Amino acid sequence: MSFIISIFSVAFFSFLLIPFIKGAGKSYVAFFVILSNAILSSLLIFPELNDTAIELNFYGSNIFGNIPIRIDSLSAWFILIINFTCVTGSLYGIGYMKPYINQKGNTSLHWMMFILFHISMITVCMIQNSLAFLIAWELRKVKRKGTNGTDWDFWD
């Protein structure tokens, strides 16, 4: 439970920090946040790779009802793949976003959306409530649209 809270709190504090960082520092902060979230989520799932499952229940509301968060060996495997892909993608993104370094608002939006994309992909693997899953899936799609560094017209 504490790993899940720490993953979301690291992401939340990065959203407060990234808009105020100048230059290429945004890229490095975002890489560190994605790396730390990948490490935290990987520490969370290593016991599940040995056929032990974690199950947490959150009360959503009267609409959502009980939202079970379940990590079994299949979702743990997908979380490892997502972590590897996002860490290497953010490492590549440091160099890819260098031509756009003067567009402060756009690069801030890009890195915040990339962090949200990483977290939403992890939550898609864990959520066992159909309505909450659909909302996380659609949010993932919107967040993915903001990570394309050359498609800034989407947000206008």
N, C-alpha and C positions, 0 to 999 in steps of 0.2 A: 504494500500500500504506500509506503514512504517513497519507493522508487517512482511510482506513478505521479505522486504529488511533486516530487523534485523535478521530474521531466517537464511537467507543465509550468512549474515556477521558474525554471531556467529559461524557458521560452518566453514567458511573460516579462521577465526582467530584461531580456534581450530586446523586446519590442520597445521598451522604455529607453534603452541605451542606443540602439542603432541609429535613430534619426539625428542624434546629437554628435555622432562621430563624423569626422571629416576625412575625405579622401578614401584611400584604399583600406583604411582601418575597418570600415564596415564589412568588407569581405572577410577579413581575418576574424572579426568578432563572430560573424555568422558561421564561419567554418568551425570555430571553437565551440559554439553553441550546438551545432549539429553533431560534432564529434563527442561532446559531453553527453548529449541526449542518446547518441548511439551506444556509448559505453554504459550509461545507466540502464537503457532498455535491454542491452545484451546481458548485463548482470542479472536483470530480472528474469530473463528467459532461459538461462543455462540449466537450472534444475528441470525445466519442462522438456528439455531435449532428451531426458532420461525417462520419459513416459509418466511424469507426474504433472498434474495440471493445477493451475492456480485459478480460483474463481472468486471474484468479488462482486457484490451486488450494490448498486446505487439506486436510490429512489429518484426517478426523474421528475415526475409530476403525475397528475391524474391522466394526462394524455399519454405519456410514455410508459407509465407504470414502473415496474422494476426493470432496471437495465443491468443485466449480467455482463460482466467483463470476464472473459474466459481465455486463458492462454494454455493451449494444448501443444503437443509436439509439432503439429502442422503449422499452426499460427506462429510458433516460435521460430520455425525454419524460415517462414516468409518474413518475419521481422528481421532476422539476420540478413537476408538478402536485401531488404529495404534499407537497412542501416549501411551495408556495404555500398550500395548504389548511391545513396544520398551523400555519404562521406566523400566518395570519389567524385561525385558530381559537384559538390561544393568546392573541392580542391581544384577541379578543372575550372569552375566558375570564377575563381579568383583571377585567373588570367583572362578569361573570356570577357569579364566585365570591365577590364581596364580601359577600353576606348570610351566607355560611358561614365567614367569617373567624375566628369564635370556635371552630370545630371544628378544632383544630390537627391532630389525627391524620388526619381525613378530608381536609382540604385538602392535607396532605403526600402522602397516598396518591393523591389525584386528580392532582396535578402530576407525581409520579413515574410513574404509569401513563400519563399523556399523553406524557411523554418516551419511555417504552418503546414506546408505540403508534407514535410517529413513527419510531423506529428499526426497529421490526419491519416497518412498511410499506415502508421502504426496502430492508430485507433480503429481503422477499418478492419485490421486483422484481429482485434480483440473484442469488438462489440458483438453481442449475441442478441440484441433487440432489433427487430426488423425496421421499425420506424427510425430509431437512432442510427442504425446502419445506413439507411437511405440518406439521411441528412448529412452524415459524415462523408458519404460517397459523393454527394453533390457539392459539398464544401471543398472537397479535395479537387474536384474538377475546376471550380472557380479559382482556387488558389494556384493550381497548375497554370492557368491562363496568365496570372501575374508574374510567373517566373520566367517567361520568355523575354529576354533582355531587349529584343528589338521590336516588340509589339506593344508600344506604349499607348497607341491609339485606343486600345480596348478600354482603358480607364477614363477616357475623355467623355 
